[in-house]
């Protein structure tokens, strides 16, 4: 079982058994604070100094899409539109699996977003403590040096590609000229129950609702709401290759369980993964 699925299943079990323990209690309502997507149309803001050029693009609707390719990546100017930034990122990122000699997973942070926890009153501390036992950080670097390991372990896992991102799935894109490098920042649009290859799942390692639900028969309903997901990549300007990349994927895990009645619960989890790539 994939580790991320195991962790999510463990969190679901913790929520379920705490609910069972407090089956006579009244559940608290879901947090009123929600994350919404800006409805702005395409806008471009460019700032420039002698040292660097930054292009920030926000988009709600973009109709042009670009398919990722693995050919040599060269640019004559800093990408400035959503389409250009996404195309440049896809081309550069998709060279990692076929060309990288070594990928190092520097760390993975697993964070419990305590403000998103929904559990019967009085049991919050117990729930937080139990969930944190499974949400421990990986601080020891992990090295992938074979083509098989890089393909299977680097994002998107077990796929030949790293990114199939489309402009219409991007909320904000930034490309900064840092002299010898480009720094790309991508903020993705919020998505409920993403699957691999689409939306957030086109570039990030997502937990698919079905993966957990089929292993937890006591769960009547299971949803994953991904919000504020980010990708930060450093690309060598001369070669067009990604040398460093960070993925941040916050999600709201919501379940309805059938244990001594039907009850709702929720937990907020964030996974941050940091990689260095050499060729």
C-alpha positions, -999 to 999 in steps of 0.1 A, spaced: 0 0 0 13 34 -9 25 53 22 3 83 16 -28 61 13 -17 43 45 -14 76 63 -48 88 51 -65 55 60 -49 57 95 -63 92 99 -97 80 88 -96 52 113 -86 76 141 -115 99 132 -139 70 130 -130 54 163 -131 87 181 -165 93 167 -175 58 179 -162 65 213 -182 97 215 -212 84 196 -236 101 220 -221 135 214 -232 162 190 -207 168 162 -194 203 157 -202 219 124 -177 221 96 -154 252 98 -171 282 83 -138 293 67 -136 281 32 -110 285 4 -124 300 -27 -109 306 -62 -106 342 -75 -129 350 -104 -104 374 -120 -99 372 -157 -64 370 -172 -41 397 -160 -4 402 -164 19 422 -142 56 426 -150 82 441 -128 118 445 -137 151 454 -121 187 451 -133 191 418 -116 158 400 -124 125 400 -142 93 387 -127 62 379 -146 30 372 -126 0 358 -143 -34 351 -128 -61 333 -148 -96 320 -143 -103 310 -179 -77 300 -205 -88 281 -235 -55 273 -252 -38 241 -240 -3 228 -246 8 191 -245 40 183 -227 70 172 -247 104 160 -238 125 178 -265 153 203 -258 139 232 -239 151 267 -249 136 301 -244 146 334 -260 128 355 -234 112 351 -200 78 333 -204 51 359 -196 16 343 -201 -1 314 -184 3 294 -216 40 302 -220 48 295 -183 29 262 -182 44 250 -216 79 259 -204 74 241 -171 59 210 -187 88 208 -212 114 212 -186 98 189 -159 91 161 -184 129 158 -191 135 146 -155 124 110 -157 141 102 -191 173 123 -185 181 126 -147 210 106 -134 199 111 -97 169 124 -79 172 132 -42 141 135 -20 155 160 5 126 158 29 89 154 32 69 175 58 36 162 69 15 188 86 -18 186 106 -39 217 99 -55 218 133 -80 246 124 -96 221 99 -103 194 124 -139 185 129 -145 160 158 -169 158 188 -162 185 213 -137 176 241 -118 150 220 -98 174 198 -65 170 217 -67 132 216 -75 133 179 -46 157 172 -21 136 191 -31 103 174 -31 119 139 4 134 145 18 99 153 12 90 116 20 125 102 57 125 111 82 142 88 107 123 66 139 142 73 165 117 60 172 122 23 162 94 -1 183 89 -33 168 75 -65 195 66 -91 180 40 -114 156 48 -142 130 26 -127 131 42 -93 131 77 -107 101 69 -128 81 51 -101 90 73 -71 93 108 -85 61 127 -91 38 118 -107 45 83 -93 44 53 -116 39 75 -146 62 83 -175 55 120 -172 61 146 -145 35 171 -156 4 171 -178 -6 205 -165 -29 227 -186 -33 264 -183 -69 263 -173 -59 244 -141 -36 271 -130 -48 300 -108 -15 319 -107 19 316 -125 51 334 -119 83 332 -139 114 350 -125 146 355 -143 174 350 -117 203 354 -141 215 318 -147 182 303 -136 145 307 -140 123 304 -109 88 292 -116 59 294 -91 26 278 -99 -6 280 -78 -32 255 -88 -70 259 -88 -89 242 -60 -103 208 -68 -124 182 -50 -116 145 -54 -89 149 -81 -75 119 -99 -41 112 -114 -35 130 -147 -61 157 -143 -62 191 -125 -41 189 -93 -34 153 -102 -17 163 -134 14 175 -116 10 165 -79 8 132 -61 -28 131 -50 -48 108 -27 -77 95 -47 -109 91 -27 -115 56 -41 -81 43 -29 -90 49 7 -128 43 6 -124 7 -8 -101 -2 22 -125 13 48 -159 -3 46 -171 16 76 -167 49 56 -200 58 40 -186 89 22 -150 100 17 -139 132 -1 -106 150 -6 -106 187 -12 -73 200 -24 -67 238 -20 -38 263 -23 -16 236 -40 18 250 -51 47 240 -73 80 258 -71 107 249 -96 142 261 -104 152 257 -140 188 261 -153 186 287 -181 213 272 -203 201 236 -203 164 242 -197 164 214 -170 148 214 -136 174 213 -108 152 218 -77 114 215 -71 91 217 -42 55 205 -41 30 216 -14 -4 199 -14 -29 209 14 -61 189 15 -93 187 35 -102 151 43 -139 147 50 -156 114 59 -190 102 69 -189 69 89 -214 44 99 -205 34 135 -232 36 161 -251 59 138 -240 81 109 -214 108 118 -193 134 100 -156 142 107 -128 161 89 -91 167 91 -68 191 73 -34 176 61 -6 192 42 23 173 24 54 192 14 80 174 -7 114 188 -17 136 173 -45 170 180 -60 177 167 -95 211 161 -112 218 151 -148 
